[in-house]
């Protein structure tokens, strides 16, 4: 007759550890969520304040104590921004230059990153170190040399003055090189055995695999270029060539700042960045996670 074997039991010193341990994990999780929630509120609050201020009267924006919600929401400020300054032209200028610069950076970064990761040649590591070294140079140091080059090439007050300095990105090259290391060499060799040329491999095999990282880089660079103020301020003198940051700066002078118009214009100007992020959100998260997978 078979007898039931006794069930294994925990040693006395471990018997009561499961319950308290679960409690510690639960409170740690709650604390993490609370900290994340507080951090999210701190980051989102200025944006919400800006959007609500776009529908307030001027006296409500500077009132003390602060008025959070507009008493009589209206679209007068948004209409004023479009009519008082050439906002549509500024918007188009920013959209054109940011789009062209972003596409150029994606192509150059992907190509250079692919070459540095998958090809072997003399001075390869030195070249990569030199690319990284340019990231350590403060951008204001390059402002005057770049301006003198733009003057010599007669590029002032042109779209090329806004686009040419942004045709490549050291950060983009570094980001793409890190990802390219994760592509198996066997996959590329198989394509070569099938008779694919190097441009064909890059365009039809590598770029589709790099879509998540390209999306992340596109968001970063589009945002950086869209918000650029100092360089357009240096090379652009005519109002028809102003970008959005320069256009919004016209609401500020030495003695006063039109906060109502600035908030309304900033609310409209942030829409393209939000659209780009929403469209590429999934690829952006994948790209950030995949970039550092293999050094």
Secondary structure as the mmCIF struct_conf table of DSSP 4:
data_model
#
loop_
_struct_conf.conf_type_id
_struct_conf.id
_struct_conf.beg_label_comp_id
_struct_conf.beg_label_asym_id
_struct_conf.beg_label_seq_id
_struct_conf.end_label_comp_id
_struct_conf.end_label_asym_id
_struct_conf.end_label_seq_id
HELX_LH_PP_P HELX_LH_PP_P1 UNK A 4 UNK A 8
HELX_RH_AL_P HELX_RH_AL_P1 UNK A 12 UNK A 15
TURN_TY1_P TURN_TY1_P1 UNK A 16 UNK A 16
HELX_RH_AL_P HELX_RH_AL_P2 UNK A 17 UNK A 53
TURN_TY1_P TURN_TY1_P2 UNK A 54 UNK A 55
BEND BEND1 UNK A 56 UNK A 56
HELX_RH_AL_P HELX_RH_AL_P3 UNK A 58 UNK A 61
TURN_TY1_P TURN_TY1_P3 UNK A 62 UNK A 62
BEND BEND2 UNK A 64 UNK A 65
BEND BEND3 UNK A 69 UNK A 69
BEND BEND4 UNK A 71 UNK A 72
BEND BEND5 UNK A 75 UNK A 75
HELX_RH_AL_P HELX_RH_AL_P4 UNK A 76 UNK A 84
BEND BEND6 UNK A 85 UNK A 85
HELX_RH_AL_P HELX_RH_AL_P5 UNK A 87 UNK A 118
TURN_TY1_P TURN_TY1_P4 UNK A 122 UNK A 123
HELX_RH_AL_P HELX_RH_AL_P6 UNK A 124 UNK A 134
TURN_TY1_P TURN_TY1_P5 UNK A 135 UNK A 136
BEND BEND7 UNK A 137 UNK A 137
HELX_RH_AL_P HELX_RH_AL_P7 UNK A 139 UNK A 152
TURN_TY1_P TURN_TY1_P6 UNK A 153 UNK A 154
TURN_TY1_P TURN_TY1_P7 UNK A 156 UNK A 157
BEND BEND8 UNK A 158 UNK A 158
HELX_RH_AL_P HELX_RH_AL_P8 UNK A 159 UNK A 163
HELX_RH_3T_P HELX_RH_3T_P1 UNK A 164 UNK A 166
BEND BEND9 UNK A 167 UNK A 167
HELX_RH_AL_P HELX_RH_AL_P9 UNK A 170 UNK A 180
TURN_TY1_P TURN_TY1_P8 UNK A 181 UNK A 182
BEND BEND10 UNK A 183 UNK A 183
HELX_RH_AL_P HELX_RH_AL_P10 UNK A 185 UNK A 193
TURN_TY1_P TURN_TY1_P9 UNK A 194 UNK A 195
HELX_RH_AL_P HELX_RH_AL_P11 UNK A 198 UNK A 201
HELX_RH_PI_P HELX_RH_PI_P1 UNK A 202 UNK A 206
HELX_RH_AL_P HELX_RH_AL_P12 UNK A 207 UNK A 209
TURN_TY1_P TURN_TY1_P10 UNK A 210 UNK A 210
HELX_RH_AL_P HELX_RH_AL_P13 UNK A 211 UNK A 226
TURN_TY1_P TURN_TY1_P11 UNK A 227 UNK A 227
HELX_RH_AL_P HELX_RH_AL_P14 UNK A 230 UNK A 235
BEND BEND11 UNK A 238 UNK A 238
HELX_RH_3T_P HELX_RH_3T_P2 UNK A 239 UNK A 241
HELX_RH_AL_P HELX_RH_AL_P15 UNK A 244 UNK A 249
TURN_TY1_P TURN_TY1_P12 UNK A 250 UNK A 251
STRN STRN1 UNK A 252 UNK A 252
BEND BEND12 UNK A 254 UNK A 255
STRN STRN2 UNK A 257 UNK A 257
HELX_RH_AL_P HELX_RH_AL_P16 UNK A 259 UNK A 269
TURN_TY1_P TURN_TY1_P13 UNK A 270 UNK A 270
HELX_RH_AL_P HELX_RH_AL_P17 UNK A 271 UNK A 279
TURN_TY1_P TURN_TY1_P14 UNK A 280 UNK A 280
HELX_RH_AL_P HELX_RH_AL_P18 UNK A 281 UNK A 291
TURN_TY1_P TURN_TY1_P15 UNK A 292 UNK A 292
BEND BEND13 UNK A 293 UNK A 293
#
